[in-house]
Amino acid sequence: MHGIPLPEDLLESEKFPNPLFTPSTKAEQGAHDAPLSADEIVTVLDTARAFKAVGERAIKKVPALRGKTVINLFVEPSTRTRISFELCEQRLSADIINFSAEASSLKKGETLKDTARNLEALNADFIVIRHSASGSPHFLSRVLNSSIINAGDGAHEHPTQGLLDTFTMKEHLGSLKGRKVVILGDILFSRVARSNIHALVKMGAAVTLVGPSTLVPHWFTELGVSVSHDLRSALADAEVVMLLRIQHERQSSGHFPSLGEYTSMFGLNQTRAGWLNPKAIIMHPGPINRGVEIDSELADGEHSVILEQVSNGIAIRMAVLFLCAGGQPESVQWSE
């Protein structure tokens, strides 16, 4: 957690776990306070594959969460992730409450803990939280009995994004063992990068982080990845390149002279795309800054799987909610 300030009111130390999700009972939570193992990741991906098949049917709704209540506690702006979670909750037949921070008691000085405990008192079974403070989901998992699902916490983690990205790569590449994956852009402030690193390293991929030295410090190698500031050598024969936007909202000071200079040195254009493996896929978690980290022709081109990532997010999030509710992967079979 180098270089990322953590709120003292939320965390007792920097060494808090990175749970992808926490189950509903305190007894179970202890076994899930560390990142998922490779086998557990495979379980989520296999379950998501079954839910993707459900999503391709004429009738996409299943009764898996009938009678369960999900509260979407989004305290930070979101479009894709919030809508994705809402849609998957509807398809699972859950009762849904969308929380608006702007119209809540948080604006009156209420703490996150008190807000969440009041929501739990309404018999919420799941709380899906997005918050600007790193560690917020883990904090809530310590004080609540509801299942807590991390929809993004500050610059720390975005677990379901990492899972859906891994799922998308496996659909195109099969096994990820030894596959060359490049993550290019603002790594320092990216929760997406951290979650992808956790998942991809567990799956055996050879991950290289690329960007300016101010945004890709060498200490990231402690996570089992390579770090490079030479774009051409990093992209050479890469089978996946994931572009990340510059996280202006999380930066307290300039980490490069200008967007124009960043684009000239690290933006993915047609020439640089030619350095990739001819069958390489191009990924981006969104939102895209066209003409900055990636040219429009590439974002919309035949190698782009950006919209596939969005679609796969539904299946992954359905799988996570289903597994949090105690569902078994082999039971994802419903007639139309």
C-alpha positions in Angstrom: 0.0 0.0 0.0 3.0 2.3 -0.6 2.1 5.9 -1.3 -1.6 5.6 -0.7 -2.9 7.4 2.4 -5.5 5.5 4.4 -8.2 7.1 6.6 -7.4 6.7 10.3 -11.0 6.4 11.2 -11.5 3.4 9.0 -8.3 1.3 9.4 -6.1 0.2 12.3 -3.1 -0.4 10.0 -2.2 -0.5 6.4 -2.0 -4.3 6.4 -5.7 -4.9 6.0 -6.9 -7.8 3.7 -8.1 -7.5 0.2 -11.3 -9.6 0.2 -13.1 -10.0 -3.1 -16.3 -10.5 -1.1 -17.1 -11.5 2.5 -19.8 -14.0 3.3 -22.7 -13.3 5.6 -21.6 -14.9 8.9 -18.8 -13.9 11.1 -17.6 -17.5 11.4 -17.2 -17.7 7.6 -15.6 -14.4 7.3 -12.3 -15.4 8.9 -11.6 -17.9 6.1 -12.1 -15.2 3.4 -10.2 -12.3 4.8 -7.3 -13.0 2.4 -7.5 -12.7 -1.4 -9.1 -15.6 -3.1 -6.9 -18.6 -4.0 -6.5 -19.7 -7.6 -9.1 -22.5 -7.0 -11.6 -20.0 -5.6 -11.1 -17.7 -8.5 -11.7 -20.6 -10.9 -14.9 -21.4 -8.9 -16.2 -17.8 -9.5 -15.2 -17.9 -13.2 -16.9 -21.3 -13.7 -20.1 -20.1 -12.0 -20.0 -16.9 -14.1 -19.8 -19.0 -17.2 -23.0 -20.7 -16.3 -24.7 -17.4 -15.6 -23.5 -16.1 -18.9 -25.3 -18.9 -20.6 -28.4 -17.9 -18.6 -28.0 -14.4 -19.9 -28.1 -15.6 -23.5 -31.6 -17.1 -23.0 -34.9 -15.4 -24.0 -35.8 -15.3 -20.3 -32.8 -14.1 -18.4 -34.3 -13.9 -14.9 -33.7 -16.7 -12.3 -35.0 -17.1 -8.7 -31.6 -17.4 -7.0 -32.0 -14.4 -4.7 -35.8 -14.3 -4.4 -36.7 -12.9 -1.0 -33.2 -11.4 -0.4 -32.6 -7.7 -0.1 -29.6 -6.0 -1.7 -28.6 -2.4 -0.9 -26.3 -0.6 -3.3 -24.4 1.8 -1.1 -22.6 3.9 -3.7 -20.9 6.8 -1.9 -18.7 7.5 -4.9 -19.9 8.3 -8.5 -20.3 5.3 -10.8 -22.1 4.5 -14.0 -21.0 1.1 -15.4 -20.5 -0.7 -12.1 -23.7 0.6 -10.4 -25.9 -0.3 -13.4 -24.2 -3.6 -13.8 -24.8 -4.6 -10.2 -28.5 -3.4 -10.4 -29.1 -5.4 -13.6 -27.5 -8.6 -12.2 -29.5 -8.2 -8.9 -32.7 -7.9 -10.9 -31.9 -11.0 -12.9 -31.3 -12.9 -9.7 -34.8 -11.8 -8.5 -33.5 -9.8 -5.5 -35.3 -6.9 -3.8 -33.1 -3.8 -4.5 -32.6 -0.5 -2.7 -30.4 2.1 -4.3 -28.7 4.4 -1.7 -28.0 8.0 -2.8 -25.2 9.6 -0.7 -26.2 13.1 -1.8 -29.7 12.7 -0.3 -28.6 10.7 2.8 -27.6 11.4 6.4 -24.0 11.1 5.5 -24.5 14.8 4.3 -25.6 15.6 7.9 -22.4 14.2 9.5 -23.4 10.6 10.1 -20.5 8.1 10.0 -20.3 5.3 7.5 -20.5 2.8 10.3 -23.8 4.3 11.6 -25.3 4.5 8.1 -24.4 0.9 7.3 -25.7 -0.4 10.7 -29.0 1.4 10.1 -29.2 -0.2 6.7 -28.5 -3.6 8.1 -31.2 -3.0 10.7 -33.6 -3.0 7.8 -32.7 -6.6 7.3 -30.5 -6.1 4.3 -28.9 -9.4 3.2 -26.2 -7.8 1.0 -24.5 -4.4 0.9 -22.7 -3.6 -2.3 -20.4 -0.7 -1.4 -18.4 1.8 -3.5 -16.5 4.4 -1.5 -13.5 6.7 -2.0 -11.8 5.6 1.2 -9.5 2.6 0.8 -10.6 -0.3 3.2 -14.2 0.7 3.5 -15.6 -2.7 2.6 -13.3 -4.5 5.0 -14.2 -2.1 7.7 -17.9 -2.8 7.2 -17.3 -6.6 7.2 -15.9 -6.2 10.7 -19.0 -4.4 12.1 -21.9 -5.9 10.1 -23.3 -9.4 9.6 -24.6 -8.7 6.1 -22.6 -9.9 3.2 -20.3 -7.0 2.0 -19.3 -6.8 -1.7 -16.6 -4.4 -2.7 -17.6 -2.4 -5.8 -14.5 -0.3 -5.6 -12.7 1.3 -2.6 -10.5 4.3 -3.3 -7.2 3.3 -5.0 -7.2 0.0 -3.2 -9.3 -2.6 -5.0 -12.1 -3.3 -7.6 -12.4 -7.0 -7.2 -15.3 -7.8 -9.6 -13.6 -5.8 -12.3 -10.5 -7.9 -11.8 -12.6 -11.0 -12.0 -14.4 -10.0 -15.2 -11.2 -9.0 -16.8 -9.7 -12.4 -16.0 -12.8 -14.1 -17.3 -12.6 -12.1 -20.6 -9.0 -13.1 -21.0 -9.7 -16.7 -20.4 -12.5 -16.7 -23.0 -10.0 -15.6 -25.6 -6.8 -17.2 -24.5 -7.9 -20.3 -22.6 -5.3 -21.0 -19.8 -3.5 -17.8 -18.6 -0.5 -19.7 -17.4 2.6 -18.0 -19.0 0.5 -15.6 -21.0 2.1 -12.2 -21.5 -0.3 -9.5 -20.1 0.7 -5.8 -20.2 -1.2 -3.2 -18.0 -0.4 0.2 -19.3 -1.2 3.6 -17.6 -1.8 5.0 -14.2 -1.0 2.0 -12.0 -0.2 3.9 -8.8 -3.7 5.2 -8.3 -5.6 2.4 -10.0 -7.7 0.0 -8.0 -8.4 -2.0 -11.2 -4.7 -2.6 -11.7 -4.3 -4.0 -8.1 -7.3 -6.4 -8.5 -6.1 -7.6 -11.9 -2.6 -8.2 -10.5 -4.0 -10.3 -7.6 -6.1 -12.4 -10.0 -3.6 -12.8 -12.9 -0.6 -13.7 -10.8 -2.7 -16.4 -9.1 -3.7 -17.7 -12.5 0.0 -17.9 -13.6 0.1 -15.0 -16.1 3.3 -13.1 -16.8 2.2 -9.5 -16.0 4.2 -6.4 -16.9 3.2 -2.9 -15.7 4.1 0.0 -17.9 4.0 3.7 -17.7 5.9 6.8 -16.4 8.1 6.0 -13.4 6.1 8.4 -11.3 2.9 6.3 -11.9 4.6 2.8 -12.1 7.1 2.7 -9.2 9.4 -0.2 -8.9 7.9 -1.5 -5.6 5.1 -3.0 -7.5 7.4 -5.9 -8.3 6.8 -7.0 -4.7 3.4 -8.2 -6.0 5.0 -10.7 -8.4 4.9 -8.6 -11.6 7.5 -6.9 -13.8 7.8 -3.2 -14.1 9.0 -1.4 -17.3 9.1 2.2 -18.6 10.1 1.1 -22.1 6.8 0.8 -24.0 8.2 -0.9 -27.1 10.0 -3.7 -25.3 7.0 -4.2 -22.9 4.5 -4.5 -25.8 6.6 -6.8 -27.9 4.5 -10.0 -28.5 2.1 -9.2 -25.6 -1.1 -11.2 -25.9 -3.2 -8.8 -23.8 -2.8 -5.0 -23.3 -5.0 -3.3 -20.8 -5.2 0.4 -20.9 -5.9 2.5 -17.8 -7.0 6.1 -17.7 -5.2 8.8 -15.7 -6.9 9.0 -12.3 -7.0 12.8 -11.9 -9.5 12.6 -9.0 -7.1 10.6 -6.9 -3.9 12.5 -7.6 -2.9 15.3 -5.2 -0.1 16.5 -7.5 1.1 16.3 -11.1 2.8 13.1 -11.9 3.7 14.1 -15.5 4.0 17.4 -17.3 0.8 17.2 -19.5 -1.7 14.8 -21.0 -0.1 15.6 -24.4 3.3 14.4 -23.2 1.8 11.3 -21.7 0.0 10.4 -24.9 3.1 11.0 -27.0 5.1 8.6 -24.8 2.6 6.0 -23.6 -0.7 6.4 -25.6 -1.6 3.3 -27.7 -1.8 4.1 -31.3 -1.8 2.1 -34.5 2.0 2.0 -34.8 2.5 0.8 -31.2 -0.3 -1.7 -31.5 1.8 -3.2 -34.3 4.3 -4.3 -31.7 1.8 -6.6 -30.0 1.2 -10.2 -30.8 -0.9 -10.3 -34.0 -3.8 -12.0 -32.1 -3.5 -9.7 -29.0 -6.7 -8.4 -27.4 -7.1 -4.8 -26.3 -8.9 -4.1 -23.0 -10.0 -1.1 -21.0 -12.1 -0.9 -17.8 -13.6 2.4 -18.8 -14.3 5.2 -18.9 -12.1 5.7 -22.0 -10.3 8.9 -22.7 -10.1 8.6 -26.4 -7.0 10.1 -27.9 -5.2 10.0 -24.6 -4.5 6.4 -23.5 -5.9 4.9 -26.7 -6.8 6.0 -30.2 -10.5 5.7 -31.2 -9.7 3.3 -34.1 -8.2 0.8 -31.7 -10.9 1.2 -29.1 -13.5 0.3 -31.7 -11.3 -2.1 -33.7 -11.4 -5.8 -34.2 -8.9 -6.5 -31.4 -10.9 -4.5 -28.8 -12.9 -6.5 -26.3 -13.9 -3.5 -24.2 -17.7 -4.1 -24.7 -17.2 -7.8 -24.0 -15.8 -6.8 -20.6 -19.0 -4.8 -19.9 -21.2 -7.8 -20.8 -19.1 -10.2 -18.8 -19.4 -8.0 -15.7 -23.1 -9.1 -15.5 -22.2 -12.8 -15.3 -19.3 -12.2 -12.8 -21.4 -10.1 -10.5 -24.3 -12.6 -10.6 -21.8 -15.3 -9.7 -20.4 -13.3 -6.7 -23.9 -12.6 -5.3 -25.0 -16.2 -5.8 -21.9 -17.6 -4.1 -22.2 -15.1 -1.2 -25.8 -16.4 -0.7 -24.4 -19.9 -0.3 -25.2 -21.1 -3.8 -23.3 -24.0 -5.3 -21.8 -23.7 -8.8 -23.2 -26.9 -10.0 -26.8 -25.8 -9.2 -26.8 -22.9 -11.7 -29.4 -24.6 -13.9 -32.8 -23.2 -14.3 -35.3 -24.0 -17.0 -36.7 -21.2 -19.1 
